[in-house]
Amino acid sequence: MELIDKMLAGDRLSLARVISFIEDRGEHLRKLVDEIYPKTGNAFVLGITGPPGAGKSTVTDKLVAEIRRTGKRVAVIAIDPSSPFSGGAILGDRIRMQQHSGDPGVYIRSLGTRGKHGGLSQSSKEVVMALDAAGFDWIIVETAGVGQTELDVLKLGHAVCVVLVPESGDSIQVMKAGLMEIADLFVVNKCDRPEADKLVKELVNMIGMAHDDAAKWNIPVIQTQALFNQGVGELFTQVQAYRDFAHKHGTIERKRAAFIEEEILEIIWSKMSRDVRRKMAESNGQKLLAKVLEKKATPYEAARKSQYLSKKL
Amino acid sequence: MELIDKMLAGDRLSLARVISFIEDRGEHLRKLVDEIYPKTGNAFVLGITGPPGAGKSTVTDKLVAEIRRTGKRVAVIAIDPSSPFSGGAILGDRIRMQQHSGDPGVYIRSLGTRGKHGGLSQSSKEVVMALDAAGFDWIIVETAGVGQTELDVLKLGHAVCVVLVPESGDSIQVMKAGLMEIADLFVVNKCDRPEADKLVKELVNMIGMAHDDAAKWNIPVIQTQALFNQGVGELFTQVQAYRDFAHKHGTIERKRAAFIEEEILEIIWSKMSRDVRRKMAESNGQKLLAKVLEKKATPYEAARKSQYLSKKL
């Protein structure tokens, strides 16, 4: 495909078109991803999450600058919450990142989360593949962590950095929220604020308690004031340390396999969902529905009787 | 099932246990929902959504009081955003509703959105069925509207009320967000604030533009100060007017059919997802995955070759 060739050659407009194509989930997507896939496998994918106002975008912004200092290319995908009520904050964040806009080694793109059931998870995986194939060494996936889907997306990266601020609640909440299960690094941003020391101490204690395996990565808690570029160098050092650790212990390979496994499953699921919905709209499906509406069968009975609405499916 | 009999007889503890059972998606769920389903079909389901801070819970609270004045029973399901960072605000809202806690005609319950892929949509439908079977005349589903799943849940109700506040942005945003497609009623809450008149006017204009069908419901814009119980009586009158209109025009029947159709589809999908994931974990699935990891096949090729990993599926 000419579009893919151009993208692989570094053409940004072609990359943008490929990503839009993936987001739109068009008919020939399969062909496109088939061409992209063999070129993937080189990028390191870092997820950044945290509550609204924690300064995720600022941390990302400064981290991009650190990465660029090493000469490596970096792409940022910002996953926008799908709330119809969300304001322009995210767009504002993106505008702030315009300092990188003249730099061909940086690519920034927002992905919406609206759309079909489960679509985001598959789209973001395929966008990550496209950026990987396009030669970006680092891919940062920034999410507001507002939904299960976003957490699923994060889990499919190679490392997860959770950005907190002193006022974002205590560590008990972090524990309850299952963040200990996904965090490879913690950042306490705006660390000049009151209660920062308390939060750091609580996080360190919590990590100590969870740490039962000697061969396990020792999750660091990094204090930053990202807006003033303080602590971000240390964060980047720790991210690189994690990357080396994860390579050495086979974690990257395992995460890559999980990523691909989910991609295959989602392709299968999405085809199945469409097939079943189509069958349901046909006469047998509608007869079945009528039976349930007349209370001659329950939804579970109908689902079983349907044999998935087609034996040949 | 004894539990169901007790729930149908009005036992609140049994109802609470049934709802927990539905949320946990346990093994015998099918049997439970099979028993509940034939008793459903009487409740009117009203979705309430809006941005954080718009006063959804207060509007709900006062609406509950209006409904109780008619002697009807009402249940409220509050769908909590699944963000691991969400604070205690929602719990606080629920506590505020304790004024109804001694009233056997009111039942309030929060549903979490964390858990399995697509689980919330199915769970909330089945919880609505349980509350319907338990004899509640009104079921209010309150969501923060933070995700596609929540909007899907709202669409499965019989009416949707969108609560806005003057500072929640202009009407352009409402239009862009697709709220015009789901709203049957708009509430401008905290209508004493500046810009309230402007928002009301914009909404009215927007509704006028979208209104191309004479037989269509004329979406009202109701101004409230819910905290001081102002305008909520008018809101309830309009909700009832909508209900009568929707019954007359067959909208309720169509929405009920769509609700049941989605329930059947989700039962099928969830079974299929589990089956495919299991197959993928078996040796043929893992061989297929290995081939993709070695780049001897692409994910899409693997998904097709798999024939969904089992011809008999």
Interface residues (C-beta under 8 A of the other chain):
Chain A: R30 V33 D34 Y37 P38 G41 G50 P51 P52 P81 S82 S83 P84 F85 G87 T113 R114 G115 H117 G118 A144 G145 V146 G147 Q148 T149 L151 D152 S168 G169 Q173 V174 K176 A177 G178 L179 R256 A257 I260 E261 E263 I264 L265 I267 I268 W269 K271 M272 S273 V276 R277 M280 L288 L289 V292 L293 K295 T298 P299 Y300 E301 A302 A303 S306 Y308 L309 L313
Chain B: R30 V33 D34 Y37 P38 G41 G50 P51 P52 P81 S82 S83 P84 F85 G87 T113 R114 G115 H117 G118 A144 G145 V146 G147 Q148 T149 L151 D152 S168 G169 Q173 V174 K176 A177 G178 L179 R256 A257 I260 E261 E263 I264 L265 I267 I268 W269 K271 M272 S273 V276 R277 M280 L288 L289 V292 L293 K295 T298 P299 Y300 E301 A302 A303 S306 Y308 L309 L313
